[in-house]
Amino acid sequence: MQIKDILAPLLKLTIAENRGVEEDYAEIVFLRKDVQLWEKTLKPFLGDPVKPEGQKPTENDLQLTEEFGGIWSNQTLFYKDCGDVKLIGMFWPWQDERHVTFKLVCA
């Protein structure tokens, strides 16, 4: 699975800012009011979050996200091991409470 496959349906949703899409990394800002829609759209690719917003990250969550800045309790983490490829998705809510940064990594 490639990032472009996962992003195709997401790019049809409302996007506040597209910060860049590469072969193994993407960063997109969307509106917080659309979080449930983004989760629903991601579910066929990444499944349910392994660490939902509001849940304390486990040691494994922290190790998975260490090189990308870690993961905090107010953030959401998706993870899917596809054998040869590991997908890591993160929702990072902004302090303005209106925006969320979505980071997707193919490792």
Backbone as JSON, one array per atom type, in Angstrom:
{
  "sequence": "MQIKDILAPLLKLTIAENRGVEEDYAEIVFLRKDVQLWEKTLKPFLGDPVKPEGQKPTENDLQLTEEFGGIWSNQTLFYKDCGDVKLIGMFWPWQDERHVTFKLVCA",
  "N": [[0.84, -1.17, 0.0], [0.47, 2.23, -0.77], [1.18, 5.67, 0.05], [-0.18, 7.46, -1.62], [-2.46, 6.01, -2.31], [-3.91, 5.92, 0.06], [-4.3, 8.62, 0.51], [-5.91, 9.48, -1.61], [-8.87, 9.34, -1.23], [-8.99, 11.11, 0.93], [-8.15, 13.57, -0.03], [-10.35, 14.52, -1.23], [-11.85, 15.58, 0.73], [-12.5, 18.45, 2.88], [-9.77, 20.57, 3.05], [-7.51, 22.44, 4.9], [-4.87, 23.16, 4.59], [-2.37, 21.93, 2.5], [0.51, 20.54, 3.23], [2.4, 19.08, 1.98], [3.16, 16.21, 0.04], [4.83, 13.28, -0.18], [6.6, 10.36, -1.36], [6.84, 8.69, 0.87], [5.77, 10.13, 2.98], [3.33, 12.35, 4.27], [1.69, 15.44, 4.95], [-1.02, 17.11, 6.14], [-3.33, 19.68, 6.82], [-6.42, 19.92, 8.42], [-9.85, 20.76, 9.26], [-10.89, 20.75, 12.62], [-13.55, 20.13, 13.21], [-14.13, 18.18, 11.41], [-13.02, 15.77, 12.2], [-14.19, 13.21, 12.8], [-15.13, 12.44, 10.27], [-12.72, 12.25, 8.87], [-11.51, 10.16, 10.31], [-13.31, 8.09, 9.71], [-12.95, 7.91, 6.95], [-10.3, 7.11, 6.84], [-10.38, 4.61, 8.06], [-10.77, 2.17, 6.41], [-8.18, 1.84, 5.49], [-6.32, 2.14, 7.62], [-7.56, 1.16, 9.87], [-9.1, 1.26, 13.17], [-8.12, 3.85, 15.5], [-5.08, 3.16, 17.27], [-4.35, 4.48, 19.47], [-6.52, 6.45, 20.77], [-7.62, 9.93, 20.86], [-7.2, 11.54, 23.97], [-6.46, 9.34, 25.4], [-3.84, 7.97, 27.34], [-0.58, 7.64, 26.01], [1.02, 4.52, 25.29], [4.13, 2.83, 26.09], [4.96, 1.59, 23.75], [3.54, 3.09, 21.83], [4.88, 5.53, 22.1], [7.47, 4.79, 21.28], [6.99, 4.1, 18.59], [6.44, 6.58, 17.49], [8.51, 8.25, 18.07], [10.6, 9.36, 16.39], [9.15, 11.22, 15.01], [8.37, 13.21, 16.63], [6.97, 12.23, 18.76], [4.01, 11.22, 20.65], [1.16, 12.58, 22.14], [-1.23, 12.69, 24.86], [-3.49, 14.12, 23.97], [-3.5, 13.64, 21.29], [-4.06, 11.59, 18.34], [-3.37, 8.28, 17.32], [-2.72, 6.17, 14.63], [-1.96, 2.92, 13.47], [-0.65, 0.51, 11.3], [0.53, -2.57, 10.4], [1.67, -3.77, 7.52], [3.16, -5.9, 6.75], [5.59, -5.76, 4.7], [5.54, -3.06, 4.79], [5.02, -0.43, 7.07], [2.49, 1.54, 8.38], [1.98, 4.7, 9.74], [-0.14, 6.9, 11.2], [-1.08, 10.12, 12.33], [-3.02, 12.36, 14.25], [-2.71, 15.63, 15.07], [-3.93, 17.89, 17.1], [-4.43, 21.44, 16.99], [-3.61, 24.26, 19.09], [-5.45, 26.26, 18.7], [-7.85, 25.06, 18.58], [-9.32, 24.66, 16.3], [-8.09, 23.54, 14.13], [-6.38, 20.64, 12.79], [-3.46, 18.78, 12.38], [-2.66, 16.29, 10.12], [-0.51, 13.66, 9.95], [1.13, 11.34, 7.94], [2.97, 8.47, 7.66], [4.96, 6.25, 5.86], [6.71, 3.56, 6.56]],
  "CA": [[0.0, 0.0, 0.0], [1.25, 3.46, -0.88], [0.56, 6.86, 0.61], [-1.12, 8.06, -2.57], [-3.71, 5.25, -2.25], [-4.61, 6.34, 1.28], [-4.64, 10.04, 0.41], [-6.87, 9.76, -2.67], [-10.19, 9.75, -0.72], [-8.84, 12.23, 1.87], [-7.98, 14.8, -0.78], [-11.69, 14.95, -1.64], [-12.42, 16.23, 1.9], [-12.07, 19.83, 3.07], [-8.39, 20.67, 3.5], [-7.13, 23.82, 5.21], [-3.52, 23.38, 4.05], [-1.62, 20.74, 2.09], [1.91, 20.89, 3.5], [3.28, 18.3, 1.15], [2.96, 14.77, -0.1], [5.98, 12.61, -0.78], [6.39, 8.92, -1.52], [6.73, 8.0, 2.16], [5.35, 11.05, 4.03], [2.36, 13.39, 3.9], [1.25, 16.28, 6.06], [-2.19, 17.87, 5.7], [-4.08, 20.33, 7.89], [-7.85, 19.95, 8.17], [-10.62, 21.4, 10.33], [-11.19, 19.84, 13.74], [-14.94, 19.7, 13.14], [-14.2, 17.06, 10.47], [-12.21, 14.65, 12.71], [-14.9, 11.93, 12.65], [-15.15, 12.13, 8.85], [-11.37, 11.81, 8.51], [-11.33, 8.82, 10.89], [-14.14, 7.16, 8.92], [-12.32, 7.76, 5.64], [-9.04, 6.38, 7.05], [-10.61, 3.29, 8.64], [-10.48, 1.05, 5.51], [-6.74, 1.74, 5.25], [-5.53, 2.07, 8.86], [-8.34, 0.61, 10.97], [-9.39, 2.18, 14.26], [-6.9, 4.35, 16.15], [-4.5, 2.33, 18.33], [-4.36, 5.37, 20.62], [-7.46, 7.55, 20.52], [-7.44, 11.18, 21.58], [-7.6, 11.47, 25.36], [-5.87, 8.15, 26.04], [-2.41, 8.1, 27.6], [0.19, 6.77, 25.12], [1.8, 3.43, 25.87], [5.55, 2.87, 25.74], [5.03, 1.21, 22.33], [3.1, 4.27, 21.07], [5.97, 6.51, 22.14], [8.57, 4.29, 20.45], [6.57, 4.19, 17.19], [6.34, 7.97, 17.04], [9.65, 9.01, 18.6], [11.32, 10.14, 15.38], [8.24, 12.2, 14.43], [7.99, 14.15, 17.67], [6.23, 11.56, 19.83], [2.55, 11.3, 20.63], [0.66, 13.04, 23.44], [-2.58, 12.22, 25.22], [-4.53, 14.8, 23.18], [-3.32, 13.29, 19.89], [-4.57, 10.3, 17.9], [-2.37, 7.48, 16.61], [-3.12, 5.01, 13.83], [-0.79, 2.1, 13.1], [-0.98, -0.73, 10.6], [1.67, -3.33, 9.89], [1.27, -4.45, 6.28], [4.24, -6.83, 6.39], [6.78, -5.06, 4.2], [5.35, -1.63, 5.02], [4.32, -0.03, 8.29], [1.84, 2.84, 8.21], [1.77, 5.44, 10.98], [-0.93, 8.11, 11.0], [-1.23, 10.88, 13.57], [-3.77, 13.62, 14.28], [-2.15, 16.56, 16.05], [-4.79, 19.08, 17.19], [-3.8, 22.72, 17.25], [-4.09, 24.97, 20.28], [-6.59, 27.12, 18.36], [-9.01, 24.17, 18.67], [-10.04, 24.68, 15.02], [-7.34, 22.82, 13.12], [-5.67, 19.41, 13.14], [-2.48, 18.34, 11.4], [-2.6, 14.85, 9.88], [0.78, 13.21, 9.44], [1.08, 9.96, 7.52], [4.32, 8.0, 7.37], [5.09, 4.9, 5.34], [8.06, 3.16, 6.96]],
  "C": [[0.89, 1.24, 0.0], [0.46, 4.64, -0.32], [-0.48, 7.44, -0.34], [-2.46, 7.32, -2.58], [-4.56, 5.68, -1.06], [-5.1, 7.78, 1.14], [-5.74, 10.32, -0.6], [-8.25, 10.14, -2.12], [-10.1, 10.94, 0.25], [-8.76, 13.56, 1.14], [-9.3, 15.33, -1.33], [-12.41, 15.66, -0.49], [-11.92, 17.67, 1.99], [-10.67, 19.85, 3.7], [-8.07, 22.15, 3.73], [-5.77, 24.16, 4.6], [-2.89, 22.03, 3.7], [-0.14, 21.1, 2.22], [2.89, 20.04, 2.72], [2.99, 16.81, 1.2], [4.17, 14.21, -0.82], [5.67, 11.12, -0.86], [6.16, 8.22, -0.19], [6.26, 8.9, 3.3], [4.34, 12.05, 3.47], [1.97, 14.16, 5.14], [0.15, 17.22, 5.53], [-2.89, 18.45, 6.93], [-5.56, 20.35, 7.49], [-8.56, 20.58, 9.38], [-11.03, 20.37, 11.38], [-12.63, 19.33, 13.7], [-15.12, 18.48, 12.23], [-13.45, 15.81, 10.94], [-12.91, 13.32, 12.47], [-14.95, 11.5, 11.19], [-13.79, 11.62, 8.38], [-11.1, 10.42, 9.06], [-12.09, 7.78, 10.09], [-13.49, 6.88, 7.56], [-11.01, 6.97, 5.73], [-9.24, 4.92, 7.46], [-10.34, 2.12, 7.68], [-8.98, 0.81, 5.29], [-5.95, 1.47, 6.53], [-6.27, 1.42, 10.03], [-8.66, 1.69, 11.99], [-8.08, 2.69, 14.86], [-6.4, 3.35, 17.21], [-4.37, 3.14, 19.62], [-5.28, 6.53, 20.29], [-7.08, 8.81, 21.3], [-7.95, 11.02, 23.0], [-7.04, 10.28, 26.12], [-4.37, 8.37, 26.21], [-1.65, 7.16, 26.66], [0.95, 5.7, 25.9], [3.26, 3.62, 25.49], [5.74, 2.53, 24.26], [4.61, 2.39, 21.44], [4.22, 5.3, 20.98], [7.15, 6.08, 21.27], [8.23, 4.41, 18.96], [6.69, 5.6, 16.64], [7.54, 8.83, 17.43], [10.32, 9.9, 17.55], [10.46, 11.21, 14.7], [7.75, 13.2, 15.47], [7.18, 13.54, 18.79], [4.74, 11.69, 19.65], [2.1, 11.66, 22.05], [-0.75, 12.53, 23.67], [-3.66, 12.86, 24.36], [-4.44, 14.49, 21.68], [-3.84, 11.88, 19.61], [-3.5, 9.59, 17.1], [-3.04, 6.31, 15.91], [-1.85, 4.23, 13.51], [-1.28, 0.84, 12.43], [0.3, -1.33, 10.04], [1.2, -4.13, 8.7], [2.35, -5.43, 5.82], [5.48, -6.08, 5.98], [6.72, -3.55, 4.45], [4.59, -1.41, 6.33], [3.77, 1.37, 8.09], [1.58, 3.46, 9.58], [1.03, 6.73, 10.61], [-1.15, 8.8, 12.32], [-2.09, 12.12, 13.33], [-3.18, 14.45, 15.4], [-3.04, 17.79, 16.1], [-4.0, 20.33, 17.54], [-4.37, 23.33, 18.52], [-5.27, 25.88, 19.97], [-7.92, 26.36, 18.4], [-9.86, 24.16, 17.4], [-9.37, 23.8, 13.96], [-6.67, 21.57, 13.68], [-4.68, 19.12, 12.02], [-2.53, 16.82, 11.33], [-1.24, 14.54, 9.28], [0.65, 11.73, 9.11], [2.48, 9.54, 7.07], [4.24, 6.54, 6.9], [6.53, 4.46, 5.6], [8.37, 1.72, 6.59]]
}
